[in-house]
Amino acid sequence: MFTREIKPPLARPIQNGRPVQGTWTRAFRRLGMTGFRVKEWQSFIIQNDDVFFEAIIANLKYIRFIEISFLNKKNGMLKYYIDYFPFAFWELPDSLYDSIMEYKTLGYSIKIHNYLNKNKFEFIFEIDPLDDLNVFKANFIIYVEEKKWLPLVTNLLYSEDRYLVSYKTPGRVLGIINTGDGGPFELSPENTLALVRDSKGYLPYITKFNNANGFGFDKTGKIIAFSLSENAARGAKKDNENALWSGSELTPLPPVMITHEEGFEKDWVIEDIEGMIDLSFTPQNQTGKKSFDIILAKAELANPIGVFNGMIMTKEGEKIILRNLPGYVESIYLRF
């Protein structure tokens, strides 16, 4: 069965002037990444029986964009917001320890306060309402409880000077979402889960990702969460971004293959060669394929919301059978 070493934390992903590939137990205090070549994004996904919410904040330097998706599970209504900016000025913080990203513009405002030093993230997104139909506000805190759920922290090398640092963890949510039509929705730590992802790196000129993220409760009330990524980083058999959280247990997973041969709107297949992952994803709500093309830069993103079915295995050999576990998938193409 696949295994890999999870190392004690380092202060930075650079040692003796070189990036170090590996998997660690805690986020780096500082990354020290600067310059126009750095690409970065942060995402928050939360869900309970009533709502599914996803936010992506991406700084690709040539292009910066903010995307918000909200699904009311009770009536199937999907609200979707996206704004993108060529060469905008805002950036994401270099550290997740007591740092802030804040942006205000005509129509909406967003604020992220990374409190990893206090085991939490604060997220506020608000649309300035022109009338009652345009009301939208999300205000919540994600408690990540590192002593309960180890995060998955990786540094993956594409070459000697191109690498991607990633932080992933589940959490519990306290807050409120008000949509103006069917809300407000109360978010309670007892029944609302989150998946936090943060990535920053020096990437190849052309980069492709396929990602799959699912989380919820099993029939006994135990938390099940996973985050899987297929990319072209070298050494993926040793280190990768793939992880399963089952209750309080973290299982690092092997490399995966994520395919959608019949298109983004049809079933996706997620599997590995170790026999630990055999999943299918069925899209239920499409947020549409997005494409941004500015001068020499291009970004394409498709990220439908839906459910996972199949099997995923813990490091102890327990087979977890998933039936309609909520989540979403991503297909990402970057050229810059």
ABEGO torsion letter per residue (X at the ends): XBBBBBBBBBABABBGGBBBBEBBABBBABAGBBEAABBBBBBBBBBBAABBBBBBBBBAGABBBBBBBBBBAAAGBBBBBBBBBBGBABBBBABABGBBBBBBBBGBBBBBBBAAAAGBBBBBBBBBBABAAABBBBBBBBBAGAAABBBBBBBBBABAABBBBBBBBBBBBBEBBBAGBGOBBBBBAAABBBBBBBBBBBBBABBBBBBBBBBEBBAAGBBBBBBBBBBABBGAAABBABBBBBEABBBBBBBBBBBBAAEAABBBBBBBAAGABBBBBBBABBAEBBBBBBEABBBBBBBBBBBBBEBBBBAAGBBBBBBGBBEBBBBBBBBX
